[in-house]
Amino acid sequence: MLKHIEWNGRNLRFLDQTRLPLEEYFIETADYRVVAEAIRKLQLRGAPLIGVSAAYGVCLGAIEALGDSRERFFASLEKVDEELRSTRPTAVNLFWALDRMKRIWQTLQARDEAPQKVVEELLEEAHHIAREDEETNEKIARYGAQLFQDGDRILTHCNAGALACSAWGTALGAITWAFVKEGKRVVVYADETRPLLQGARLTAFELWKNDIPVRVICDNMAGFLMARREIDKVIVGADRVARNGDFANKIGTYTVALLAHYHRIPFYVAAPLSSFDPQSPDGSHIPIEERNPEEVLVFNGRRIAPCEVGAKNPAFDVTPGHLVTAFITERGIIRPPYKEHFESLFAQEGG
């Protein structure tokens, strides 16, 4: 698997995903602002990877502030935290990771520890978050692979693979594990995922790298293929899961879920528990990021609509939990009733 993010001493090195699939270009930086902007611009993307990246962003900000007075050091950490929190509102992993980092420095601040000690502890926590994500990826991949049979034709939307995480990925991790580790001869249909084509650019790239048969389809082709019985299963990732099983994922997921439900095709969601939000009772409480309309109106540097015409560009939609056949987490496969099962999970996690 491509190593697309790593800590190099005092720098963070990461793959610029906006240049894929034509160029594998890495950015190396010691500036947390570069990390924040990379998250905004989708150079770093995918809910679990956003959490890992933000954790390392805090470390960069702490290292930068080491030369300041103790008071200014902690004030700088607050500023870094605020900047990173402002990048993307929907992926709850961002806030989950930043909350963990904040607890570290606030605890050490209360103990009157030196800034250098704070930096060391923050780095250890960031490394721990990254290692946790790798372990979680493998567990989700193993559990999810159980749901696929030899010969399955699988549809996925957007990118929930290794590029969205630290290792195997979630939805795509399950597919990859089934093919690479278990020898199941699956074929994948990847929605292009407008407007930024994460499916065509990233999912197809990952599957191609692993020699997994993949065919890119336009977002409006899924229903046609389902009606012709050319799709056996659907699996997607999630950026935030509410207590009742409603979940937010890349715009267009809701449409795919409705089509799968109508055609009686299993619809699976693969996500780590860090994507589950105990503060959201249902999907109506999930904030939806609105991105620049130019992403819809401009393609490859050329405007594709009249200059006088505007656009809507919600980055995510919310799919009701009753459309989900099962959730795949590092704790196993969860089936309805979701609210009851999630309450038990949140209690175990202390949420």
N, C-alpha and C positions, 0 to 999 in steps of 0.2 A: 504493500500500500504506500502511496505517496505521502511522505512526511511533510505536511503543509504548514505546521506551526511548531516552533521550538524556541526555548529560552537559551540565549547565548551569553552567559555571564551577566552582562548589564544591558543587553539588548533583546528585543523580541523580533524574530524573523518569521515572516508569514507569506503565504502565497496570495498574490493579488487575483482573486477569483473573477474579477471583471474582465481579465485578459484571456481567460480560458474560452474555448479549447485551443485557440491558435498559438498561444504563448504561455509557457510556464515561467512567470516572472515573480521573483521574491522581493519583498520589501524588508529591510532591516532598520530598526529604529530604536532610539533611546528616549523617545518623546511620547508621552501618554496621549498628547493631542493628535498625533498621527494615528494612533490606535483608535481613538474616538471617531475620527473622521473616516477611517477605514470601515468601521462598523456602520456608520451612516451611509456610506457610498456602496455598501455591499461587497467591498473588497474582502472583508471578513463577514461571513453570514452563516445562518443555520443556528437555531436556538442554543444547542449545547456549546457550539464553538464560540458564540457571542459571550456566553458566561465565562469560558476559559480565557478568552481574549481580554475581557474586562478585568478579570482578576490580575492578569499580568500588567494591564494598563495601570492599575493601582500601584503595583510594584515600581513601575517606571516613574510615576509621579512621586512616590516616596523617596526613591534614590535621588531624583532631581532636587528635592527639598532638603536633603541632608545637610547642606551648608548653612541653612537658616537657623534662627533661634528656635528653641523648643516650642514656643508659642506659635511662631509662624509655620513650623513644620506641620503641626496638627491642623492649623488653619488651611494649609495647602492641601492636605489630605481630604478635607471637606470639599474643597474646590474640585479636586480631581474626581471624587465620588459623584459630585453633582454633574460634572461634565459628562461622565460616562453614562450616568442614568438618563441623560437627556437624548441619547443617541437613537434608541428605538423603543417604543412604548409597549409593543405587543408581546414580545418574547420574554416570558417570566424568568427564564434562566438568567438573564442579565441581572435582574434585581436580586435573585436568589444568591448569585455569586458575590455581588457587591455587598449584600447584607452580611455574608460570611466574612468578607474582608474587613468590613467596618467593625464588626464585633471584635476582631483581633486587635485593631489599633485602639479602639476605645477602652478595651480591657487593659492593655499595656499603658495607655495614657493614665488611667486611674491608678495604676501601680507605680506611676512615676518612672517608668522605664526609659532608657535613652533611645533617641531616634534610630541609632544603628541597630539596636535590638528589635525595634519595631519593623525595620526593613527586613531583617532576617526572618522574623516570624511571618511577615506578609508573604515573602517568597516561598516559605515552606507551605503555607496555606494554598497559594496559587498552584504550586507543584502538586499538592494533594488533590485539588479540584481537577486538574488535568488527568492525574492517574485514576481518579474515581470515574471520570468520563470514559477513559479507555476500558476499564473493567465493566462499566455499565453497558457500553457498546457491545462487548462480546456476549454478555448475558442476554441482551435483547436480541442479538443476531441468532444465538442458539435457540431461544424460545420461538422466535418468529419463523425460523426455518422449518420448525415442526408443522407449520400450517400449509406448507407447499408440498405438492406431489410432483413426481417425475412427469414432465410434459406440460406442466401448468403454463398458461399464458397470463402474465401478470401486468396489470396497469399500475403505474405510479405517477404522481403529480408533483411537480417542483423537484427539489433535491434534498433528500434526507439520507445522504450517504456519508462516506468518510470525510468529504469536504465540509460537511455541516457539523462535524464532531471532531474528536481527537483520534479516532481509530476506525472501527468498522462502519459506524453510522447506525441509524435506527431502522427506518423502513428499508432502505437499500442495503443495510447491513444484513438484514434477514435474508434478502434475495441472494446476496453475495455468498453468505454462509451456506445456503442451500445448494448453490451451484459449485462453489470452490471446495467446501469441506465435505459435503454429502453427495456430490456427484449427480444432483438432480438436474435434468436437462430442461431448464425453464427458458422461456422467451419473455422478454420484457418490452412492453409498450410504454414509452416515455412521452407524456404530454409535453409539448414545447414550453408551456407555462409563460404566457404573455403577462406583462409586457417586456420582461427582461430575459426571458428564454432560459431560465435556470434548468429546465428539463432538457432542452435541446443542447445547451452548452455544457452543463455540468453533469447531469445524470448520464447522458449518453457517453460523455468523456470517461466517467468512472467505470461504467459497464464495459466499454471498449477496452479500457486498461486491463480489466480482469477477464477479457475474452468471453464475456457473457453476451449472447445474442440480444440485440436491442434494436428497436425500430422507433423512430421519432414520429409522433402524430401531432397534428394541430389540435388545439384545445377543444375544438368543436367536432372532433371525429369520434370521441369515445362512445357516444350513444349509438352511432352506426355500427361500430364493431361489437358492442354488447348485443345489439339486436340480432346480429349475425352469429352470435355465440362464439365469437373469436377471443373473448376475454373470460378467464375463469375466476380470477381473484383480483382485488384492488388492495394496495397497501400504501399508506402515506405517513408522513411524520406529523408533528404538532408543535406549535409554539407556545400554546397555553391550554391547559385542560381544566375546566371548571368542576366543581364538586359533583354535579349531576351527570357528567359525561359529555356535555357540550364542549367543543374544542375549536380553537382558532388555528388555521393553517393558511398556506398561501392561497390568495384569491383564486377561485375556481374549484377549490376542494368541495365546497357545498354542492355545486352542480354535479360533480363526479359521484358524490355520495347519493344524491337523489337518483341518478341514472342507475347506479348499482342496486339500490333498493328496489326500484321498479323492475329491473331485470333479474332480481333474486340472486345477485352475485355477492359473495362475502366481501365485506368492506372492513379492512383492518387498519388500526392506528398504532404505530410504534413510537413510543416516547419514554424518556427517563422520568423518574418521579420528580426530578427538579423542574420538569415542565408542568407539573400539576400545581394548581393554585388554590389552596384552601380558603383564600380570601374572596374567591369568585364563586358565588352559589350557583350561577348558571351563566350561559353565554352572553347574556345581555350586560354583564358586568365586565366583560373583557374589552379593554381599549383597543381600537382598531387604528393602526397607523395609516395616515393619508400621505402619500408621497407626491413628488413633483409631477404635475400633469404632463410635463415634457417627456417623461418616460413612455407615455402612451402615444403622444403626438409626433415624436421624432424617432426614426429608426435608421441606424447606421449613419447618423449625422444629417439625414434628410427628413424634412417634415412630410408626413403622410396624410395630413388633413389640412383643409384651408386655414390660412393664418388667422382668420377671424373666429375660428371654432376652438372652444375650450375642451376640457376632458375631466373625468373623475378618475382617481387613481388610488383606491383603497388597496393596501398591500395584502390584506388578509380578509377572509370571511369566517363566519362561525357556522359549524355544522352541528345540528342537534344530536345529542347522544343516542337517540333511539335509532339513528341510521347506522350506528357502528356495530358491527358483528362482535368485535373483541378489541381490547387494548392490549398491547404487548409492552411490558415493562421489565425492568431488571428483577422484579419479584415474581415474574411469570405472566401467564395469559389471564386476563380478567374479562369475564363475560357479564352480561346484565344479571341482576340490577346494579347499575354502576354506582348510584348514590350510596347504597348500603356498603358496597365493597370499598369504595373510595374513603368513606368515613373511617373504616377500619384501618386503611393504609395511612391516612392522615394522623390517626391516633398513634400508630406505631412510630411515625416519623416525628411526632411531637407538634403537628400542625393543626 
